[in-house]
């Protein structure tokens, strides 16, 4: 999870994905394709002092380039429907989560809902002004960090629940085999774990594996 102080937030390494750029387009044509929103985005990023490591076209090489560059944030500058490029970016960032900000002209409610469900931290529709870029990115980063914190807490809770179930099953095996109480079984597990320098859940899982192996 990205966690930065307000003082160094501008040091974020940003990749901009521009769907108006085509990998085989003529440079002059590319220059003509830039609209007011795209210019405002670039000006806003530069004026705020962000570290733009690359501006990439939305082509077949996009996923590989994002993996190579390992940016802290991905900004998608889309003229309209950005579902295809968003899908590629989301897949790439699944293993290494990072904020995704989408600037677009697509005002459809369904598109916004799909983008947010896919993991977009901010969905900005038209009317972009250069001075709005930094506040938008600040909010996107804050939301991303909050979401990641919740995901981590949920993951920790699920892990603890799974470990508890493993220990309970191992206790049951000891109780059944040695005809002892639950407290006695738990005490034995703790002593065995300490003697072997293992976590209680690790020892419990080993016991279960052996029991399953022996049938």
N, C-alpha and C positions, 0 to 999 in steps of 0.2 A: 504494500500500500504506500502511495506517495504521501509524505508528510513533510511539509516545508513551512517555515516561518514566512510571514508577510514580507520580510526584508529581502529574502532570496527567492521569492516566487517567480521573479522574472528570469531566473536562470534555468527554468524549465526548457528542456529540449523538445521543440515542437516540429512535427511533420504536418505539412498542409497537403491534403489530397484535393486536387482541383479537377472536377469532372469535365471542365471545359477544355482541358488540355488533352491532346491525343498524341500518343507516342510517335506516330508517323506523320504528324501535321507539320506544315511549313511554319517556321518561326514567325513570319509576318502574319500568317493567318491566326496564330495563337494570340498575338498582340491585339488583333482586331476583335477577338472573341471575349476579351476581358470586359465584364460589365461593372456597373457602379458598386455593386455589393463586393465583388472580388477586390476592387481597388481599395475600398474602405477597409476591408479585412487586412490587407497587406499594410496599409498605412497605419492602422491601429496597432498591429503587432510590432511594427518597426518603432513607432513613437513610444510604445510602452517598454521597449528594450528587450523583447523576448528573443530567445535564441532559436531562430528558424533554421533547422538543420537541412531541410529539403522541401521542395515543392514538387510533388509527384503527380503524374497523370494516373487516371483510374484505368489502368490497363492490366494485362495478364500478369505482369511482373510486380504488381503493387504489394501483394502479400510478402513476397521474398524481400522486397526493399524495406518494408516496415520491420521485418525480423532483423535484417542487417543493421538498420539504423538504431533500433531500440529507443525510440523517443519516449519522453515522459507523458506526452499528450498528443493526440491525433485530432486535427481539425479537418473536417470534410467540407469543401466549398462546392455545393451542388446547385446546378441551375434549376433542376426540377426533381424528378424521381431519382432517389439515391439508394434504392434498395439493394442493387447488385454490389455497388462499391461498399456499402455499409456491411453487407454480409461478409465480404472478404476481410474487412478491418476487424469485425467482431471475432471472426474465427482466429485471426492472428493474435488478438489481445486476450483470448480465453486463457491461455497459459500464463501470460504476463499482463494482468489487468492494468489498464491505464485509462484516464478520462478520454472520452470521445465527444467532440463538440461538432454539431452539424449546423451549418449555415445553408439555408435553402430558400427557394421560392415556392416550394410545395406546401400549400396551406391546408391540405386535406387532413382531417382529424384522424383518419385511419392510418395515414403515413406517420403522423406524429406518435400515435400510440404504439405502432409497430417499432418505431425507432427507439422509443424509451424502453419498451419491453426488451429490445435487443441489447440494451446496455448503454445507450447514448446518455451522457450526463447533461447535455443542454441542446435543445432543439430551437434554433433561432430562425424565424421566418421574416424575410425581406426587411426593408427599412433600416438596414445596418448602417450605423455611423461609426467612424473611426474611434471616437471617444468612448463608445460603448463596448469596444472589444475587451479591454482589460477587466471591467466589472463582470462581463459575461464569463470570462475565463476563471475569474476568482470564484464565482458562484458554482461553476462547473466542477472546479477542483474541490471545493468544500463539499458539494453533494457526493462526488465520487468517494472522498475519504469517509464520509458518513456511511455510505452504502457498503464500503469495504469493511468498516468496523462492524456493522451489523452482520455481514456475511461471515466474518471471522468468529464473532460471538456465537452465531448459529452453528458453525462448524465445530467449535469447541464443545458446545452443548451436546451435539450429536455424538462426538467422540467420547465424551464422558459417559453418556448414556450407554453406548456400545460397550465400553470398558466395564461399566457396572453390571451389565447383563452377562458378560463373560465371567466376571468374578462370582456372580450369583450361581451360574451354572457349575463352575468348578467347586463351589461350596457344596452344592447339591451332590456332586459326585463323591466328595469326601464323606458327607453325612450318610449317604447310602452304603458306601463301602465299609466304613468303620463304625457305623451305628453311633454317631456322635451328634451333639447339638450344633446348631447353627453358629453359636459363639465359638465353640471349640474348633469347628471347621475353619472359621475365619482366622482364628489365632494360628492354626497350623499353616494356613496359606501365607500369612504375614511373616512367620518365622522362616518358612522355606524361601520366600522371596528375598528376605534380608540375607540369609545364608548364601544365596546364589547371586546377590547383588542385582536383582531384577525388579522391575516394576511389578506391582501386584497383578495388574492385568496381563502382563507378559507371561508370568508364571502360570496364571490361570489358563491362558490360551494354550500353553504347552501341555498342560494337563489334559485339556479337552482334546487336543490333537492326538495325544497318545491313546486316550480312551476311545476315540473314533477309530484309530488305526487298529486297536485290538478288538474292536467290535463290541 
